[in-house]
Amino acid sequence: MFSYKGGYQTTNGGLVNTGSEPLDVSLLRGILKEREFEGAPRPVIVGAQRELFTPATGATSHMAVIIKRSKRYKEAATKAVLTPVTIDAAIDAVKAFPPTKFDQSVELIFNLGIDAKQADQMIRGSLSLPHGVGKTKRVVAFCGENLVPVALAAGALRAGGQELVAAIEKENFTDFDVAIASPDMMRFVGRLGKVLGPKGLMPSPKAGTVTPNIADAVKEYAAGKVEFRNDSGGNVHCVVGKVSFENQKLEDNINAMVAQVRKMKPSTSKGTYLKKIVIKGTMTPAVQLNIQ
């Protein structure tokens, strides 16, 4: 246990205000810097002015877990649906939450019964949803000179071969959402692994971004084709539309994505595959779907 002026003590990685005075933010910052300088774990703030949550899987003691909910979110939480419901009822529930100043995306989240550490159980793919996702994407295409005009006409932001690879290396240009490549270009695009890899922009055959059909791929991704993959916890996150979409369009998109993920079940996966599926707006609580 460490004691600090102002009535603060640290116990088991937590920082507790034991004094009668309100939380002194400037003093608190000094304590955090001092603890980090000493090489000690960064404490978690505990007190009536903050809500304490258990760290997620993979979090370390050096990570501060400080979550402050807005009044709008707290109001939405009072309308939370606590039991699994049908897709149409879940869509109605999401739309009933307090609105925001922008058109929120509707997210579909799967919790899958897979071992994310096993390469043969990885879930990764792409899908053109029946009604799109309500936004376009910026696409670059790595292709031969003969396909550059075709790719640009299909909606590519930039297109080219080795000169585009060299330009990205020189400029560190990553201001795009999807990179498409023809198979013969991958030997050159591989040099961009350190630039594109960390941002999730590296073309991949599994995602359908390495293909000889450059024009079709550019059109699909520019129109909002969804790319998805599981995270280390076996979860898959994807956008299926906007809150402003008609209910039937959202339902069609959700059904298409559920069917796609269902048919991708690895043969080595044991037990329940679709363990839990929820939908939510960008800034709303989640609503669980009653899907087996």
C-alpha positions, 0 to 999 in steps of 0.5 A: 500500500502507498499513501499520498498527500490529499488522502489517497492510497493505493491498494491492490492496484486501485487508487482510493480517495480516503479523504473528505475532499472531492477528487483533485484531478491535478493531484491525481495526475501527479500520482499517476506520473510518479507511479509510472516513473517508479515502474509500478503498475498504473492504478485504476481509479476507484470512487463515486465519481467513476464507474469501475469495470473488470478489465477485459481478457488480455488487459494488464495491470498497467492499463487504467480502466476508467469508463464514464457513461454519458447521460444519454447512454444511461437513459438508454440503459434503462430501456435495455432488453435483457432477454433474447428477441427476434430480429425485427424486435431487436431492430425496433429496440435499437431504434427506440434508444435515445437518438444521436446527432448522427446516423449511427451504424448498426453493428452485428456481433457474434460470439463464436465457439471457436479456438481463435488460437488455431489457424484452421478455426479462423473465421475471415471473409467478405460479403456484399450485403443485399442493401449495402451498409450506407457508406462507400469505401475508398479503394486502391487497386494494385494491377497491371497498366492495362487494368488501371483505366478499368479500375479507376472507372470502377471507382478506385481512388488510385490504381497502378503497379510497381509505381503505386507500391513505390509511392506508398512506400515513399509517402506512407500513403494509407488514406484508404479503406480497402486494397485490391490486388491482382495475383501477379502483383502480390510479389511486389505488394508484399513489400508493403507488409510493414505499412499495410499489415498493422492497419489491416489493409493488406490484400488477402485471398481469404478476404477476396481482395486478391483476385484477377477480377479487379473491376468487379472487386473494386465495384463491390468494395467501393459500394460497401462490401463488408470484410470481417474476421474473428478477434482473439476472443472468438468474436466477429464484429461487422456493420450491417447498415444504418439506424435510418435504414428501413427495418426490412433492409436491416433484417435482410442484411442481418440474415445474410450475414448470419447465414454467411458466418453459419456456413463458415463453421470450421470442421474442427470446432466443437460444441455450440458454434453460434454462442451469442449474437447481438446487434447494437447502434454505435452508441447504444446498448446491445440487444441479443438475438434469439437465433439458434 
